[in-house]
Amino acid sequence: MVVSLSPFFGPLELQVLEALWEARRQATVRDLSASFPGVAYTTLMTTLDRLYKKGVLSRKKTGRAFLYAPVADRERLEQMLAAEALDAILGSFASRSSIRPILSTFVEAVSRRDELFLDELEDLVRARRRESNEPEEVP
């Protein structure tokens, strides 16, 4: 599932995440600052701290600095944010009958985008049903 990250993060936050994903290693503010000409060191430091507080970066103290790293790659982060958004929407419904309109709207939106998405959704539902109907293994 591809989810745009722009509703969740500001432009500089997205640039920082991209830089960390590209680096494929932990980085300090100093390590990243060369990739952000025109961005003040303190602005970059604040942005990294904000991403850490949002739970999308881990950090560890090394000397007087922090080493930052993404907690997930882009695809996994998109999945995590999509799951959080859907949990928030689905959690607001009190009963099965009250959830039907949102599910119907979701299916309609998926089918408007592309009929192949609807096929993929159907495949995912079938796979999930197979998983939940599998007998438990006894050790």
Wavefront OBJ file of the C-alpha trace (Angstrom):
o trace
v 0.000 0.000 0.000
v 1.454 3.347 -0.983
v 0.536 6.188 1.319
v 1.628 9.753 0.775
v 3.686 10.844 3.738
v 2.992 14.555 3.167
v -0.175 14.649 5.319
v 1.873 13.376 8.260
v 5.101 15.355 7.884
v 6.224 18.791 6.812
v 8.493 19.346 3.788
v 11.710 19.554 5.835
v 10.737 16.486 7.873
v 10.237 14.546 4.636
v 13.609 15.723 3.302
v 15.302 14.617 6.525
v 13.637 11.203 6.375
v 14.692 10.806 2.737
v 18.283 11.770 3.614
v 18.386 9.193 6.415
v 16.880 6.470 4.219
v 19.446 7.244 1.520
v 22.328 7.249 4.017
v 21.345 3.792 5.288
v 23.154 4.506 8.534
v 22.749 6.440 11.728
v 23.564 10.120 11.433
v 24.093 13.147 13.636
v 22.852 16.650 12.917
v 26.402 17.497 11.803
v 26.444 14.519 9.404
v 23.242 15.712 7.748
v 23.882 19.452 7.743
v 25.977 19.371 4.532
v 22.940 17.948 2.705
v 20.803 20.897 3.844
v 22.434 24.110 2.655
v 20.477 27.130 3.770
v 18.935 25.261 6.708
v 20.224 26.389 10.081
v 21.918 23.744 12.213
v 19.416 24.405 15.032
v 16.475 24.041 12.613
v 17.802 20.673 11.488
v 18.356 19.665 15.119
v 14.777 20.657 16.009
v 13.423 18.742 13.004
v 15.284 15.568 14.001
v 14.038 15.933 17.572
v 10.457 16.409 16.332
v 10.709 13.261 14.170
v 12.102 11.384 17.180
v 9.162 12.559 19.314
v 6.742 11.457 16.569
v 8.247 7.976 16.911
v 9.662 7.695 13.389
v 13.313 8.081 14.388
v 15.326 6.341 17.053
v 18.228 8.106 18.684
v 21.120 7.254 20.897
v 23.530 9.513 22.708
v 27.110 9.407 21.537
v 29.311 11.908 23.310
v 27.522 15.240 23.192
v 25.502 14.419 20.070
v 22.641 12.121 19.161
v 22.773 9.523 16.414
v 19.449 9.328 14.585
v 18.062 6.504 12.455
v 14.634 5.776 10.948
v 12.669 3.137 12.854
v 11.401 1.759 9.546
v 12.049 2.003 5.835
v 9.678 4.112 3.728
v 7.363 1.216 2.822
v 7.039 0.031 6.421
v 6.445 3.599 7.657
v 3.684 4.025 5.075
v 2.087 0.786 6.317
v 2.356 1.892 9.950
v 0.755 5.280 9.266
v -2.009 3.748 7.151
v -2.759 1.271 9.942
v -2.894 4.071 12.530
v -5.235 6.124 10.360
v -7.544 3.175 9.711
v -7.524 2.169 13.382
v -8.568 5.697 14.298
v -11.406 5.654 11.759
v -12.613 2.153 12.597
v -12.296 2.721 16.342
v -14.843 5.515 16.179
v -17.672 3.143 15.191
v -19.722 1.582 17.936
v -21.263 -1.353 16.090
v -20.997 -3.505 12.997
v -24.005 -1.862 11.374
v -22.561 1.622 11.835
v -19.291 0.626 10.151
v -20.914 -0.545 6.921
v -21.088 2.947 5.358
v -17.352 3.541 5.842
v -16.477 0.130 4.410
v -18.786 0.746 1.466
v -17.209 4.158 0.896
v -13.726 2.601 1.057
v -14.621 -0.052 -1.531
v -16.147 2.626 -3.767
v -13.050 4.817 -3.473
v -10.778 1.878 -4.271
v -12.818 0.920 -7.326
v -12.890 4.534 -8.598
v -9.091 4.632 -8.489
v -8.526 1.439 -10.433
v -10.465 -1.785 -10.876
v -7.212 -3.702 -10.315
v -7.077 -2.243 -6.805
v -10.474 -3.795 -6.162
v -9.140 -7.174 -7.322
v -6.134 -6.751 -5.055
v -8.394 -5.877 -2.124
v -10.450 -8.991 -2.796
v -7.272 -11.122 -2.906
v -6.116 -9.651 0.410
v -9.479 -10.369 2.051
v -9.381 -13.967 0.806
v -5.804 -14.441 2.040
v -6.713 -13.024 5.443
v -9.709 -15.358 5.715
v -7.501 -18.341 4.853
v -5.007 -17.279 7.539
v -7.686 -16.928 10.186
v -9.268 -20.286 9.309
v -6.028 -22.260 9.536
v -6.004 -24.702 12.444
v -3.490 -23.947 15.177
v -0.405 -26.109 15.231
v 0.062 -28.203 18.333
v 3.702 -28.430 19.472
l 1 2 3 4 5 6 7 8 9 10 11 12 13 14 15 16 17 18 19 20 21 22 23 24 25 26 27 28 29 30 31 32 33 34 35 36 37 38 39 40 41 42 43 44 45 46 47 48 49 50 51 52 53 54 55 56 57 58 59 60 61 62 63 64 65 66 67 68 69 70 71 72 73 74 75 76 77 78 79 80 81 82 83 84 85 86 87 88 89 90 91 92 93 94 95 96 97 98 99 100 101 102 103 104 105 106 107 108 109 110 111 112 113 114 115 116 117 118 119 120 121 122 123 124 125 126 127 128 129 130 131 132 133 134 135 136 137 138 139
